[in-house]
Amino acid sequence: MVKGRGTSNKQEQLTREALTDVDTGLVIDHSIVQAWALSLDTDYPLQAPHWETE
């Protein structure tokens, strides 16, 4: 299958929105997400990361 074929309009819309988020800085640092993910299998999981809105 050729990459991109069969992609729904919704998937394309979500991809465009995600790229806009990246362009505007609405991202969470990988190391923060990784620390959160690793904590999920512990007795004290971290709160899910999110970006700060002003």
mmCIF entry with sequence, helices, sheets and N, C-alpha, C, O atoms, coordinates in Angstrom:
data_MODEL
# 
_entry.id   MODEL 
# 
_entity.id                         1 
_entity.type                       polymer 
_entity.pdbx_number_of_molecules   1 
# 
_entity_poly.entity_id                      1 
_entity_poly.type                           'polypeptide(L)' 
_entity_poly.nstd_linkage                   no 
_entity_poly.nstd_monomer                   no 
_entity_poly.pdbx_seq_one_letter_code       MVKGRGTSNKQEQLTREALTDVDTGLVIDHSIVQAWALSLDTDYPLQAPHWETE 
_entity_poly.pdbx_seq_one_letter_code_can   MVKGRGTSNKQEQLTREALTDVDTGLVIDHSIVQAWALSLDTDYPLQAPHWETE 
_entity_poly.pdbx_strand_id                 A 
# 
loop_
_entity_poly_seq.entity_id 
_entity_poly_seq.num 
_entity_poly_seq.mon_id 
_entity_poly_seq.hetero 
1 1  MET n 
1 2  VAL n 
1 3  LYS n 
1 4  GLY n 
1 5  ARG n 
1 6  GLY n 
1 7  THR n 
1 8  SER n 
1 9  ASN n 
1 10 LYS n 
1 11 GLN n 
1 12 GLU n 
1 13 GLN n 
1 14 LEU n 
1 15 THR n 
1 16 ARG n 
1 17 GLU n 
1 18 ALA n 
1 19 LEU n 
1 20 THR n 
1 21 ASP n 
1 22 VAL n 
1 23 ASP n 
1 24 THR n 
1 25 GLY n 
1 26 LEU n 
1 27 VAL n 
1 28 ILE n 
1 29 ASP n 
1 30 HIS n 
1 31 SER n 
1 32 ILE n 
1 33 VAL n 
1 34 GLN n 
1 35 ALA n 
1 36 TRP n 
1 37 ALA n 
1 38 LEU n 
1 39 SER n 
1 40 LEU n 
1 41 ASP n 
1 42 THR n 
1 43 ASP n 
1 44 TYR n 
1 45 PRO n 
1 46 LEU n 
1 47 GLN n 
1 48 ALA n 
1 49 PRO n 
1 50 HIS n 
1 51 TRP n 
1 52 GLU n 
1 53 THR n 
1 54 GLU n 
# 
_struct_asym.id          A 
_struct_asym.entity_id   1 
# 
loop_
_struct_conf.conf_type_id 
_struct_conf.id 
_struct_conf.pdbx_PDB_helix_id 
_struct_conf.beg_label_comp_id 
_struct_conf.beg_label_asym_id 
_struct_conf.beg_label_seq_id 
_struct_conf.pdbx_beg_PDB_ins_code 
_struct_conf.end_label_comp_id 
_struct_conf.end_label_asym_id 
_struct_conf.end_label_seq_id 
_struct_conf.pdbx_end_PDB_ins_code 
_struct_conf.beg_auth_comp_id 
_struct_conf.beg_auth_asym_id 
_struct_conf.beg_auth_seq_id 
_struct_conf.end_auth_comp_id 
_struct_conf.end_auth_asym_id 
_struct_conf.end_auth_seq_id 
_struct_conf.pdbx_PDB_helix_class 
_struct_conf.details 
_struct_conf.pdbx_PDB_helix_length 
HELX_P HELX_P1 AA1 ASN A 9  ? ASP A 23 ? ASN A 9  ASP A 23 1 ? 15 
HELX_P HELX_P2 AA2 HIS A 30 ? SER A 39 ? HIS A 30 SER A 39 1 ? 10 
# 
_struct_conf_type.id          HELX_P 
_struct_conf_type.criteria    ? 
_struct_conf_type.reference   ? 
# 
loop_
_atom_site.group_PDB 
_atom_site.id 
_atom_site.type_symbol 
_atom_site.label_atom_id 
_atom_site.label_alt_id 
_atom_site.label_comp_id 
_atom_site.label_asym_id 
_atom_site.label_entity_id 
_atom_site.label_seq_id 
_atom_site.pdbx_PDB_ins_code 
_atom_site.Cartn_x 
_atom_site.Cartn_y 
_atom_site.Cartn_z 
_atom_site.occupancy 
_atom_site.B_iso_or_equiv 
_atom_site.pdbx_formal_charge 
_atom_site.auth_seq_id 
_atom_site.auth_comp_id 
_atom_site.auth_asym_id 
_atom_site.auth_atom_id 
_atom_site.pdbx_PDB_model_num 
ATOM 1   N N  . MET A 1 1  ? 0.844   -1.184 0.000  1.00 0.00 ? 1  MET A N  1 
ATOM 2   C CA . MET A 1 1  ? 0.000   0.000  0.000  1.00 0.00 ? 1  MET A CA 1 
ATOM 3   C C  . MET A 1 1  ? 0.889   1.247  0.000  1.00 0.00 ? 1  MET A C  1 
ATOM 4   O O  . MET A 1 1  ? 1.872   1.312  0.739  1.00 0.00 ? 1  MET A O  1 
ATOM 5   N N  . VAL A 1 2  ? 0.553   2.202  -0.801 1.00 0.00 ? 2  VAL A N  1 
ATOM 6   C CA . VAL A 1 2  ? 1.302   3.448  -0.877 1.00 0.00 ? 2  VAL A CA 1 
ATOM 7   C C  . VAL A 1 2  ? 0.966   4.294  0.342  1.00 0.00 ? 2  VAL A C  1 
ATOM 8   O O  . VAL A 1 2  ? -0.202  4.464  0.695  1.00 0.00 ? 2  VAL A O  1 
ATOM 9   N N  . LYS A 1 3  ? 1.998   4.817  0.974  1.00 0.00 ? 3  LYS A N  1 
ATOM 10  C CA . LYS A 1 3  ? 1.792   5.634  2.163  1.00 0.00 ? 3  LYS A CA 1 
ATOM 11  C C  . LYS A 1 3  ? 0.861   6.793  1.837  1.00 0.00 ? 3  LYS A C  1 
ATOM 12  O O  . LYS A 1 3  ? 1.036   7.483  0.832  1.00 0.00 ? 3  LYS A O  1 
ATOM 13  N N  . GLY A 1 4  ? -0.136  6.999  2.701  1.00 0.00 ? 4  GLY A N  1 
ATOM 14  C CA . GLY A 1 4  ? -1.064  8.104  2.505  1.00 0.00 ? 4  GLY A CA 1 
ATOM 15  C C  . GLY A 1 4  ? -2.357  7.680  1.847  1.00 0.00 ? 4  GLY A C  1 
ATOM 16  O O  . GLY A 1 4  ? -3.377  8.348  2.014  1.00 0.00 ? 4  GLY A O  1 
ATOM 17  N N  . ARG A 1 5  ? -2.342  6.595  1.106  1.00 0.00 ? 5  ARG A N  1 
ATOM 18  C CA . ARG A 1 5  ? -3.568  6.129  0.469  1.00 0.00 ? 5  ARG A CA 1 
ATOM 19  C C  . ARG A 1 5  ? -4.495  5.553  1.517  1.00 0.00 ? 5  ARG A C  1 
ATOM 20  O O  . ARG A 1 5  ? -4.053  4.882  2.450  1.00 0.00 ? 5  ARG A O  1 
ATOM 21  N N  . GLY A 1 6  ? -5.777  5.817  1.361  1.00 0.00 ? 6  GLY A N  1 
ATOM 22  C CA . GLY A 1 6  ? -6.748  5.300  2.299  1.00 0.00 ? 6  GLY A CA 1 
ATOM 23  C C  . GLY A 1 6  ? -6.868  6.142  3.556  1.00 0.00 ? 6  GLY A C  1 
ATOM 24  O O  . GLY A 1 6  ? -7.658  5.821  4.444  1.00 0.00 ? 6  GLY A O  1 
ATOM 25  N N  . THR A 1 7  ? -6.091  7.220  3.641  1.00 0.00 ? 7  THR A N  1 
ATOM 26  C CA . THR A 1 7  ? -6.171  8.098  4.796  1.00 0.00 ? 7  THR A CA 1 
ATOM 27  C C  . THR A 1 7  ? -7.477  8.878  4.741  1.00 0.00 ? 7  THR A C  1 
ATOM 28  O O  . THR A 1 7  ? -7.807  9.492  3.726  1.00 0.00 ? 7  THR A O  1 
ATOM 29  N N  . SER A 1 8  ? -8.201  8.846  5.828  1.00 0.00 ? 8  SER A N  1 
ATOM 30  C CA . SER A 1 8  ? -9.485  9.526  5.852  1.00 0.00 ? 8  SER A CA 1 
ATOM 31  C C  . SER A 1 8  ? -9.301  11.035 5.966  1.00 0.00 ? 8  SER A C  1 
ATOM 32  O O  . SER A 1 8  ? -8.248  11.520 6.377  1.00 0.00 ? 8  SER A O  1 
ATOM 33  N N  . ASN A 1 9  ? -10.340 11.758 5.596  1.00 0.00 ? 9  ASN A N  1 
ATOM 34  C CA . ASN A 1 9  ? -10.311 13.210 5.734  1.00 0.00 ? 9  ASN A CA 1 
ATOM 35  C C  . ASN A 1 9  ? -10.122 13.607 7.192  1.00 0.00 ? 9  ASN A C  1 
ATOM 36  O O  . ASN A 1 9  ? -9.448  14.595 7.485  1.00 0.00 ? 9  ASN A O  1 
ATOM 37  N N  . LYS A 1 10 ? -10.716 12.838 8.112  1.00 0.00 ? 10 LYS A N  1 
ATOM 38  C CA . LYS A 1 10 ? -10.574 13.136 9.534  1.00 0.00 ? 10 LYS A CA 1 
ATOM 39  C C  . LYS A 1 10 ? -9.123  12.988 9.959  1.00 0.00 ? 10 LYS A C  1 
ATOM 40  O O  . LYS A 1 10 ? -8.605  13.821 10.703 1.00 0.00 ? 10 LYS A O  1 
ATOM 41  N N  . GLN A 1 11 ? -8.465  11.938 9.494  1.00 0.00 ? 11 GLN A N  1 
ATOM 42  C CA . GLN A 1 11 ? -7.055  11.738 9.827  1.00 0.00 ? 11 GLN A CA 1 
ATOM 43  C C  . GLN A 1 11 ? -6.205  12.883 9.280  1.00 0.00 ? 11 GLN A C  1 
ATOM 44  O O  . GLN A 1 11 ? -5.302  13.379 9.953  1.00 0.00 ? 11 GLN A O  1 
ATOM 45  N N  . GLU A 1 12 ? -6.504  13.289 8.067  1.00 0.00 ? 12 GLU A N  1 
ATOM 46  C CA . GLU A 1 12 ? -5.753  14.404 7.468  1.00 0.00 ? 12 GLU A CA 1 
ATOM 47  C C  . GLU A 1 12 ? -5.990  15.687 8.251  1.00 0.00 ? 12 GLU A C  1 
ATOM 48  O O  . GLU A 1 12 ? -5.057  16.460 8.471  1.00 0.00 ? 12 GLU A O  1 
ATOM 49  N N  . GLN A 1 13 ? -7.223  15.922 8.670  1.00 0.00 ? 13 GLN A N  1 
ATOM 50  C CA . GLN A 1 13 ? -7.540  17.117 9.447  1.00 0.00 ? 13 GLN A CA 1 
ATOM 51  C C  . GLN A 1 13 ? -6.795  17.091 10.780 1.00 0.00 ? 13 GLN A C  1 
ATOM 52  O O  . GLN A 1 13 ? -6.220  18.101 11.187 1.00 0.00 ? 13 GLN A O  1 
ATOM 53  N N  . LEU A 1 14 ? -6.801  15.955 11.455 1.00 0.00 ? 14 LEU A N  1 
ATOM 54  C CA . LEU A 1 14 ? -6.112  15.842 12.738 1.00 0.00 ? 14 LEU A CA 1 
ATOM 55  C C  . LEU A 1 14 ? -4.607  16.024 12.578 1.00 0.00 ? 14 LEU A C  1 
ATOM 56  O O  . LEU A 1 14 ? -3.961  16.627 13.436 1.00 0.00 ? 14 LEU A O  1 
ATOM 57  N N  . THR A 1 15 ? -4.049  15.512 11.494 1.00 0.00 ? 15 THR A N  1 
ATOM 58  C CA . THR A 1 15 ? -2.627  15.699 11.227 1.00 0.00 ? 15 THR A CA 1 
ATOM 59  C C  . THR A 1 15 ? -2.308  17.169 11.016 1.00 0.00 ? 15 THR A C  1 
ATOM 60  O O  . THR A 1 15 ? -1.326  17.676 11.558 1.00 0.00 ? 15 THR A O  1 
ATOM 61  N N  . ARG A 1 16 ? -3.132  17.857 10.232 1.00 0.00 ? 16 ARG A N  1 
ATOM 62  C CA . ARG A 1 16 ? -2.908  19.300 10.011 1.00 0.00 ? 16 ARG A CA 1 
ATOM 63  C C  . ARG A 1 16 ? -2.991  20.073 11.327 1.00 0.00 ? 16 ARG A C  1 
ATOM 64  O O  . ARG A 1 16 ? -2.184  20.967 11.580 1.00 0.00 ? 16 ARG A O  1 
ATOM 65  N N  . GLU A 1 17 ? -3.976  19.722 12.165 1.00 0.00 ? 17 GLU A N  1 
ATOM 66  C CA . GLU A 1 17 ? -4.119  20.393 13.459 1.00 0.00 ? 17 GLU A CA 1 
ATOM 67  C C  . GLU A 1 17 ? -2.902  20.134 14.344 1.00 0.00 ? 17 GLU A C  1 
ATOM 68  O O  . GLU A 1 17 ? -2.425  21.040 15.027 1.00 0.00 ? 17 GLU A O  1 
ATOM 69  N N  . ALA A 1 18 ? -2.402  18.901 14.333 1.00 0.00 ? 18 ALA A N  1 
ATOM 70  C CA . ALA A 1 18 ? -1.223  18.571 15.133 1.00 0.00 ? 18 ALA A CA 1 
ATOM 71  C C  . ALA A 1 18 ? 0.000   19.348 14.655 1.00 0.00 ? 18 ALA A C  1 
ATOM 72  O O  . ALA A 1 18 ? 0.783   19.837 15.469 1.00 0.00 ? 18 ALA A O  1 
ATOM 73  N N  . LEU A 1 19 ? 0.164   19.460 13.356 1.00 0.00 ? 19 LEU A N  1 
ATOM 74  C CA . LEU A 1 19 ? 1.294   20.219 12.813 1.00 0.00 ? 19 LEU A CA 1 
ATOM 75  C C  . LEU A 1 19 ? 1.182   21.701 13.168 1.00 0.00 ? 19 LEU A C  1 
ATOM 76  O O  . LEU A 1 19 ? 2.195   22.357 13.415 1.00 0.00 ? 19 LEU A O  1 
ATOM 77  N N  . THR A 1 20 ? -0.024  22.225 13.195 1.00 0.00 ? 20 THR A N  1 
ATOM 78  C CA . THR A 1 20 ? -0.234  23.612 13.620 1.00 0.00 ? 20 THR A CA 1 
ATOM 79  C C  . THR A 1 20 ? 0.155   23.777 15.080 1.00 0.00 ? 20 THR A C  1 
ATOM 80  O O  . THR A 1 20 ? 0.784   24.769 15.448 1.00 0.00 ? 20 THR A O  1 
ATOM 81  N N  . ASP A 1 21 ? -0.216  22.809 15.915 1.00 0.00 ? 21 ASP A N  1 
ATOM 82  C CA . ASP A 1 21 ? 0.181   22.850 17.325 1.00 0.00 ? 21 ASP A CA 1 
ATOM 83  C C  . ASP A 1 21 ? 1.702   22.898 17.451 1.00 0.00 ? 21 ASP A C  1 
ATOM 84  O O  . ASP A 1 21 ? 2.234   23.682 18.237 1.00 0.00 ? 21 ASP A O  1 
ATOM 85  N N  . VAL A 1 22 ? 2.395   22.072 16.690 1.00 0.00 ? 22 VAL A N  1 
ATOM 86  C CA . VAL A 1 22 ? 3.854   22.060 16.730 1.00 0.00 ? 22 VAL A CA 1 
ATOM 87  C C  . VAL A 1 22 ? 4.394   23.418 16.284 1.00 0.00 ? 22 VAL A C  1 
ATOM 88  O O  . VAL A 1 22 ? 5.290   23.967 16.926 1.00 0.00 ? 22 VAL A O  1 
ATOM 89  N N  . ASP A 1 23 ? 3.865   23.954 15.206 1.00 0.00 ? 23 ASP A N  1 
ATOM 90  C CA . ASP A 1 23 ? 4.337   25.240 14.695 1.00 0.00 ? 23 ASP A CA 1 
ATOM 91  C C  . ASP A 1 23 ? 4.140   26.370 15.699 1.00 0.00 ? 23 ASP A C  1 
ATOM 92  O O  . ASP A 1 23 ? 4.919   27.323 15.725 1.00 0.00 ? 23 ASP A O  1 
ATOM 93  N N  . THR A 1 24 ? 3.094   26.267 16.532 1.00 0.00 ? 24 THR A N  1 
ATOM 94  C CA . THR A 1 24 ? 2.807   27.335 17.504 1.00 0.00 ? 24 THR A CA 1 
ATOM 95  C C  . THR A 1 24 ? 3.364   27.034 18.893 1.00 0.00 ? 24 THR A C  1 
ATOM 96  O O  . THR A 1 24 ? 3.138   27.794 19.835 1.00 0.00 ? 24 THR A O  1 
ATOM 97  N N  . GLY A 1 25 ? 4.096   25.918 19.018 1.00 0.00 ? 25 GLY A N  1 
ATOM 98  C CA . GLY A 1 25 ? 4.746   25.613 20.284 1.00 0.00 ? 25 GLY A CA 1 
ATOM 99  C C  . GLY A 1 25 ? 3.895   24.869 21.292 1.00 0.00 ? 25 GLY A C  1 
ATOM 100 O O  . GLY A 1 25 ? 4.293   24.740 22.450 1.00 0.00 ? 25 GLY A O  1 
ATOM 101 N N  . LEU A 1 26 ? 2.748   24.381 20.891 1.00 0.00 ? 26 LEU A N  1 
ATOM 102 C CA . LEU A 1 26 ? 1.885   23.629 21.803 1.00 0.00 ? 26 LEU A CA 1 
ATOM 103 C C  . LEU A 1 26 ? 2.324   22.170 21.826 1.00 0.00 ? 26 LEU A C  1 
ATOM 104 O O  . LEU A 1 26 ? 1.641   21.288 21.305 1.00 0.00 ? 26 LEU A O  1 
ATOM 105 N N  . VAL A 1 27 ? 3.468   21.939 22.437 1.00 0.00 ? 27 VAL A N  1 
ATOM 106 C CA . VAL A 1 27 ? 4.038   20.605 22.501 1.00 0.00 ? 27 VAL A CA 1 
ATOM 107 C C  . VAL A 1 27 ? 4.503   20.343 23.933 1.00 0.00 ? 27 VAL A C  1 
ATOM 108 O O  . VAL A 1 27 ? 4.681   21.270 24.723 1.00 0.00 ? 27 VAL A O  1 
ATOM 109 N N  . ILE A 1 28 ? 4.691   19.092 24.245 1.00 0.00 ? 28 ILE A N  1 
ATOM 110 C CA . ILE A 1 28 ? 5.208   18.689 25.549 1.00 0.00 ? 28 ILE A CA 1 
ATOM 111 C C  . ILE A 1 28 ? 6.533   17.983 25.313 1.00 0.00 ? 28 ILE A C  1 
ATOM 112 O O  . ILE A 1 28 ? 6.632   17.106 24.456 1.00 0.00 ? 28 ILE A O  1 
ATOM 113 N N  . ASP A 1 29 ? 7.536   18.363 26.066 1.00 0.00 ? 29 ASP A N  1 
ATOM 114 C CA . ASP A 1 29 ? 8.869   17.798 25.914 1.00 0.00 ? 29 ASP A CA 1 
ATOM 115 C C  . ASP A 1 29 ? 8.834   16.275 26.060 1.00 0.00 ? 29 ASP A C  1 
ATOM 116 O O  . ASP A 1 29 ? 8.180   15.735 26.952 1.00 0.00 ? 29 ASP A O  1 
ATOM 117 N N  . HIS A 1 30 ? 9.546   15.604 25.170 1.00 0.00 ? 30 HIS A N  1 
ATOM 118 C CA . HIS A 1 30 ? 9.565   14.139 25.160 1.00 0.00 ? 30 HIS A CA 1 
ATOM 119 C C  . HIS A 1 30 ? 9.976   13.558 26.507 1.00 0.00 ? 30 HIS A C  1 
ATOM 120 O O  . HIS A 1 30 ? 9.388   12.574 26.957 1.00 0.00 ? 30 HIS A O  1 
ATOM 121 N N  . SER A 1 31 ? 10.966  14.144 27.153 1.00 0.00 ? 31 SER A N  1 
ATOM 122 C CA . SER A 1 31 ? 11.446  13.592 28.424 1.00 0.00 ? 31 SER A CA 1 
ATOM 123 C C  . SER A 1 31 ? 10.371  13.646 29.500 1.00 0.00 ? 31 SER A C  1 
ATOM 124 O O  . SER A 1 31 ? 10.326  12.775 30.368 1.00 0.00 ? 31 SER A O  1 
ATOM 125 N N  . ILE A 1 32 ? 9.505   14.652 29.458 1.00 0.00 ? 32 ILE A N  1 
ATOM 126 C CA . ILE A 1 32 ? 8.403   14.751 30.417 1.00 0.00 ? 32 ILE A CA 1 
ATOM 127 C C  . ILE A 1 32 ? 7.371   13.667 30.146 1.00 0.00 ? 32 ILE A C  1 
ATOM 128 O O  . ILE A 1 32 ? 6.879   13.027 31.076 1.00 0.00 ? 32 ILE A O  1 
ATOM 129 N N  . VAL A 1 33 ? 7.045   13.460 28.880 1.00 0.00 ? 33 VAL A N  1 
ATOM 130 C CA . VAL A 1 33 ? 6.086   12.413 28.520 1.00 0.00 ? 33 VAL A CA 1 
ATOM 131 C C  . VAL A 1 33 ? 6.655   11.043 28.867 1.00 0.00 ? 33 VAL A C  1 
ATOM 132 O O  . VAL A 1 33 ? 5.935   10.177 29.365 1.00 0.00 ? 33 VAL A O  1 
ATOM 133 N N  . GLN A 1 34 ? 7.940   10.847 28.606 1.00 0.00 ? 34 GLN A N  1 
ATOM 134 C CA . GLN A 1 34 ? 8.571   9.565  28.901 1.00 0.00 ? 34 GLN A CA 1 
ATOM 135 C C  . GLN A 1 34 ? 8.557   9.289  30.405 1.00 0.00 ? 34 GLN A C  1 
ATOM 136 O O  . GLN A 1 34 ? 8.250   8.173  30.824 1.00 0.00 ? 34 GLN A O  1 
ATOM 137 N N  . ALA A 1 35 ? 8.884   10.290 31.217 1.00 0.00 ? 35 ALA A N  1 
ATOM 138 C CA . ALA A 1 35 ? 8.868   10.109 32.675 1.00 0.00 ? 35 ALA A CA 1 
ATOM 139 C C  . ALA A 1 35 ? 7.465   9.750  33.148 1.00 0.00 ? 35 ALA A C  1 
ATOM 140 O O  . ALA A 1 35 ? 7.302   8.882  34.006 1.00 0.00 ? 35 ALA A O  1 
ATOM 141 N N  . TRP A 1 36 ? 6.457   10.407 32.597 1.00 0.00 ? 36 TRP A N  1 
ATOM 142 C CA . TRP A 1 36 ? 5.074   10.106 32.948 1.00 0.00 ? 36 TRP A CA 1 
ATOM 143 C C  . TRP A 1 36 ? 4.735   8.669  32.568 1.00 0.00 ? 36 TRP A C  1 
ATOM 144 O O  . TRP A 1 36 ? 4.183   7.927  33.381 1.00 0.00 ? 36 TRP A O  1 
ATOM 145 N N  . ALA A 1 37 ? 5.063   8.268  31.330 1.00 0.00 ? 37 ALA A N  1 
ATOM 146 C CA . ALA A 1 37 ? 4.738   6.926  30.865 1.00 0.00 ? 37 ALA A CA 1 
ATOM 147 C C  . ALA A 1 37 ? 5.414   5.865  31.736 1.00 0.00 ? 37 ALA A C  1 
ATOM 148 O O  . ALA A 1 37 ? 4.794   4.858  32.081 1.00 0.00 ? 37 ALA A O  1 
ATOM 149 N N  . LEU A 1 38 ? 6.657   6.083  32.086 1.00 0.00 ? 38 LEU A N  1 
ATOM 150 C CA . LEU A 1 38 ? 7.372   5.118  32.919 1.00 0.00 ? 38 LEU A CA 1 
ATOM 151 C C  . LEU A 1 38 ? 6.793   5.050  34.324 1.00 0.00 ? 38 LEU A C  1 
ATOM 152 O O  . LEU A 1 38 ? 6.871   4.006  34.973 1.00 0.00 ? 38 LEU A O  1 
ATOM 153 N N  . SER A 1 39 ? 6.218   6.136  34.799 1.00 0.00 ? 39 SER A N  1 
ATOM 154 C CA . SER A 1 39 ? 5.660   6.165  36.149 1.00 0.00 ? 39 SER A CA 1 
ATOM 155 C C  . SER A 1 39 ? 4.341   5.408  36.257 1.00 0.00 ? 39 SER A C  1 
ATOM 156 O O  . SER A 1 39 ? 3.908   5.078  37.361 1.00 0.00 ? 39 SER A O  1 
ATOM 157 N N  . LEU A 1 40 ? 3.702   5.133  35.134 1.00 0.00 ? 40 LEU A N  1 
ATOM 158 C CA . LEU A 1 40 ? 2.385   4.496  35.168 1.00 0.00 ? 40 LEU A CA 1 
ATOM 159 C C  . LEU A 1 40 ? 2.431   3.094  35.762 1.00 0.00 ? 40 LEU A C  1 
ATOM 160 O O  . LEU A 1 40 ? 1.420   2.605  36.266 1.00 0.00 ? 40 LEU A O  1 
ATOM 161 N N  . ASP A 1 41 ? 3.563   2.456  35.712 1.00 0.00 ? 41 ASP A N  1 
ATOM 162 C CA . ASP A 1 41 ? 3.699   1.101  36.235 1.00 0.00 ? 41 ASP A CA 1 
ATOM 163 C C  . ASP A 1 41 ? 4.319   1.101  37.633 1.00 0.00 ? 41 ASP A C  1 
ATOM 164 O O  . ASP A 1 41 ? 4.924   0.112  38.047 1.00 0.00 ? 41 ASP A O  1 
ATOM 165 N N  . THR A 1 42 ? 4.167   2.216  38.363 1.00 0.00 ? 42 THR A N  1 
ATOM 166 C CA . THR A 1 42 ? 4.719   2.328  39.703 1.00 0.00 ? 42 THR A CA 1 
ATOM 167 C C  . THR A 1 42 ? 3.589   2.544  40.703 1.00 0.00 ? 42 THR A C  1 
ATOM 168 O O  . THR A 1 42 ? 2.425   2.689  40.330 1.00 0.00 ? 42 THR A O  1 
ATOM 169 N N  . ASP A 1 43 ? 3.957   2.561  41.968 1.00 0.00 ? 43 ASP A N  1 
ATOM 170 C CA . ASP A 1 43 ? 2.965   2.836  43.022 1.00 0.00 ? 43 ASP A CA 1 
ATOM 171 C C  . ASP A 1 43 ? 2.567   4.310  43.056 1.00 0.00 ? 43 ASP A C  1 
ATOM 172 O O  . ASP A 1 43 ? 1.539   4.658  43.637 1.00 0.00 ? 43 ASP A O  1 
ATOM 173 N N  . TYR A 1 44 ? 3.360   5.169  42.445 1.00 0.00 ? 44 TYR A N  1 
ATOM 174 C CA . TYR A 1 44 ? 3.102   6.609  42.473 1.00 0.00 ? 44 TYR A CA 1 
ATOM 175 C C  . TYR A 1 44 ? 3.175   7.212  41.070 1.00 0.00 ? 44 TYR A C  1 
ATOM 176 O O  . TYR A 1 44 ? 4.127   7.923  40.749 1.00 0.00 ? 44 TYR A O  1 
ATOM 177 N N  . PRO A 1 45 ? 2.178   6.932  40.238 1.00 0.00 ? 45 PRO A N  1 
ATOM 178 C CA . PRO A 1 45 ? 2.213   7.488  38.874 1.00 0.00 ? 45 PRO A CA 1 
ATOM 179 C C  . PRO A 1 45 ? 2.097   9.011  38.898 1.00 0.00 ? 45 PRO A C  1 
ATOM 180 O O  . PRO A 1 45 ? 1.401   9.592  39.731 1.00 0.00 ? 45 PRO A O  1 
ATOM 181 N N  . LEU A 1 46 ? 2.790   9.625  37.971 1.00 0.00 ? 46 LEU A N  1 
ATOM 182 C CA . LEU A 1 46 ? 2.733   11.078 37.825 1.00 0.00 ? 46 LEU A CA 1 
ATOM 183 C C  . LEU A 1 46 ? 1.425   11.483 37.160 1.00 0.00 ? 46 LEU A C  1 
ATOM 184 O O  . LEU A 1 46 ? 0.776   10.680 36.489 1.00 0.00 ? 46 LEU A O  1 
ATOM 185 N N  . GLN A 1 47 ? 1.053   12.738 37.357 1.00 0.00 ? 47 GLN A N  1 
ATOM 186 C CA . GLN A 1 47 ? -0.102  13.271 36.630 1.00 0.00 ? 47 GLN A CA 1 
ATOM 187 C C  . GLN A 1 47 ? 0.235   13.338 35.157 1.00 0.00 ? 47 GLN A C  1 
ATOM 188 O O  . GLN A 1 47 ? 1.387   13.562 34.786 1.00 0.00 ? 47 GLN A O  1 
ATOM 189 N N  . ALA A 1 48 ? -0.762  13.146 34.324 1.00 0.00 ? 48 ALA A N  1 
ATOM 190 C CA . ALA A 1 48 ? -0.546  13.242 32.884 1.00 0.00 ? 48 ALA A CA 1 
ATOM 191 C C  . ALA A 1 48 ? -0.030  14.640 32.539 1.00 0.00 ? 48 ALA A C  1 
ATOM 192 O O  . ALA A 1 48 ? -0.555  15.636 33.036 1.00 0.00 ? 48 ALA A O  1 
ATOM 193 N N  . PRO A 1 49 ? 0.991   14.712 31.694 1.00 0.00 ? 49 PRO A N  1 
ATOM 194 C CA . PRO A 1 49 ? 1.532   16.024 31.328 1.00 0.00 ? 49 PRO A CA 1 
ATOM 195 C C  . PRO A 1 49 ? 0.578   16.803 30.429 1.00 0.00 ? 49 PRO A C  1 
ATOM 196 O O  . PRO A 1 49 ? -0.217  16.221 29.690 1.00 0.00 ? 49 PRO A O  1 
ATOM 197 N N  . HIS A 1 50 ? 0.669   18.097 30.505 1.00 0.00 ? 50 HIS A N  1 
ATOM 198 C CA . HIS A 1 50 ? -0.111  18.982 29.633 1.00 0.00 ? 50 HIS A CA 1 
ATOM 199 C C  . HIS A 1 50 ? 0.640   20.299 29.512 1.00 0.00 ? 50 HIS A C  1 
ATOM 200 O O  . HIS A 1 50 ? 1.470   20.635 30.357 1.00 0.00 ? 50 HIS A O  1 
ATOM 201 N N  . TRP A 1 51 ? 0.345   21.024 28.472 1.00 0.00 ? 51 TRP A N  1 
ATOM 202 C CA . TRP A 1 51 ? 1.025   22.306 28.323 1.00 0.00 ? 51 TRP A CA 1 
ATOM 203 C C  . TRP A 1 51 ? 0.231   23.349 29.086 1.00 0.00 ? 51 TRP A C  1 
ATOM 204 O O  . TRP A 1 51 ? -0.979  23.237 29.279 1.00 0.00 ? 51 TRP A O  1 
ATOM 205 N N  . GLU A 1 52 ? 0.958   24.357 29.509 1.00 0.00 ? 52 GLU A N  1 
ATOM 206 C CA . GLU A 1 52 ? 0.353   25.441 30.277 1.00 0.00 ? 52 GLU A CA 1 
ATOM 207 C C  . GLU A 1 52 ? -0.307  26.431 29.332 1.00 0.00 ? 52 GLU A C  1 
ATOM 208 O O  . GLU A 1 52 ? 0.286   26.848 28.337 1.00 0.00 ? 52 GLU A O  1 
ATOM 209 N N  . THR A 1 53 ? -1.526  26.799 29.647 1.00 0.00 ? 53 THR A N  1 
ATOM 210 C CA . THR A 1 53 ? -2.194  27.832 28.877 1.00 0.00 ? 53 THR A CA 1 
ATOM 211 C C  . THR A 1 53 ? -2.259  29.086 29.726 1.00 0.00 ? 53 THR A C  1 
ATOM 212 O O  . THR A 1 53 ? -2.431  29.021 30.943 1.00 0.00 ? 53 THR A O  1 
ATOM 213 N N  . GLU A 1 54 ? -2.122  30.197 29.086 1.00 0.00 ? 54 GLU A N  1 
ATOM 214 C CA . GLU A 1 54 ? -2.114  31.468 29.829 1.00 0.00 ? 54 GLU A CA 1 
ATOM 215 C C  . GLU A 1 54 ? -3.465  32.128 29.775 1.00 0.00 ? 54 GLU A C  1 
ATOM 216 O O  . GLU A 1 54 ? -3.650  33.205 30.342 1.00 0.00 ? 54 GLU A O  1 
# 
